[in-house]
Amino acid sequence: MELLVAMAAGLTVSMAAFLLSKNATRFFQNEARASASHLAATLGLNRIVADLQRAAHQSSPNVQRDPFLCGDIDTWPEGLKRLAGVTIVQDGSMDGSGVDQLTANGLSPDALIIGGSFNTTEQFYFNSINCTAGGCVVNIDPFSGAVQRTLARANGGGASLNDIFRPNRFLRLKILGQSKYMYGVIQGTTVAGDPIHTIQVTLMATYGLPQLQTFGDCGVTTGFNGTGGFANPVSRVRYDIRSLAGHPTYGALVGPAYPGDPAAAADVERMTGDSGRTELVRVELDENGGEIPATLELVAEYAVDLKFGIVTAEESGLPGVTNPQLTRYPITATNNAAVYDRAGDNTTAGAVPERIRAVQVRLSTRTRAPDRDVNLPFDADDPAGPVTGPDGRRYRFLIPGVVDGVSTLDNTPPAGSPPVYARMRTLYADVALPNQAYVPW
């Protein structure tokens, strides 16, 4: 009898310990996912901020209105025509496929395109430009300080000259004695010698440099142009949220957890929604505005929302006031039309990207697996109130398919069902654009 009582008591204690351990383990896993989500949002936001701070760096805030521009824009490729410090594409992340989870949650993230010199802070002195029917070749001085500093950084793991002058990027040129800038499209780069004695950047002949006119203040002549000057690469990069399922580089990372066991993979997918996951990516654009596949980077995992606001310098309407007035166009619950008008494609009417002085960024990520049973209202004192804040921010993200019939925010999970809501982490940043701070036009 004593042995039976002891065994029963021991079993009861063991079961209690197991339940406590199970709950502690579940709590630890949930919080670990939340921490990973917060870290992803931090890394993603930091990357966007770093690029925004270099918007229009050694480039143009808006080539469509740049008074220091040399050349006929009409002959340029589409990507170069749209070169601007900042371009915000309304709902731009919804252009691709694999965004069903975002649609189910009523989210429509924007896309952001930034133009500037991101791969180097140097301006490279060139000795000459040699132009023929096959295009122009820019001869970079291999003994200049900019080149020597770049070579030293490359030896320490920094970008090499070939990385900096990559094909399909733009090359901004200013010849000594001329007042305006020219742009070409890089076709290739030749770096020869040990030590290096030849650095030649070849430009695409299709988009030739402007010809020097009589009494002109910019342009080149056919043949050898011996007057030196300064050159630097310019890029356009795009941030958006998309699915990377099937991607040749990242497909395995975002794919099923158990690719060799279909049944196990299906179980995990049902509980996490991994097949519909989305990420924040950064990709470089070519001269035609198309993506360069080799440059795509996964910046933040499980990203689900990306929205922007802006601050612009507006002409004052007050009598006697000539200084521009700063006007803020914040992120709102519904799309703020003024943001997309002023920061839109610079070839459209109303777009004034050169007047943008700061950008507000809101980035949201979600935890991998749902761990909450109910959606969370924005106002804790009003449980029946809206689930979004004044700017559209949310706390929870519905994972469709965890429970049959619960596929959008309008569906109510039945009592006793497993959790269907994943927690969201949302971070904000207000980023000043130092390279556009004093643009007078």
Secondary structure, 3 states (H helix, E strand, C coil): CHHHHHHHHHHHHHHHHHHHHHHHHHHHHHHHHHHHHHHHHHHHHHHHHHHHCCCCCCCCCECCCCCCECCCHHHCCHHHHCCECEEEECCHHHHCCCCHHHHHCCCCCCEEEEEECCCCCCCEEEEEEEEECCEEEEEECCCCHHHHHHHHHHHCCCCCHHHHCCCCCEEEEEECCCCCEEEEEEEEEEEEECCEEEEEEEECHHHCCCECCCCCCCCECCEEECCCEEEEEEEEEEEEEECCCCCCCCHHHHCCCCCCCHHHHHHHHHHHCHHHCCEEEEEEECCCCCECHHHCEEEECCEEEEEEEEEEEECCCCCCCCCCEEEEECCCCCCCHHHHHHCCCCCCCCCCHHHEEEEEEEEEEECCCCCECCCCCCCCCCCCCCCCCCCCCCCEEECCCCCCCCCCCCCCCCCCCCCCEEEEEEEEEEEECHHHCCCCC
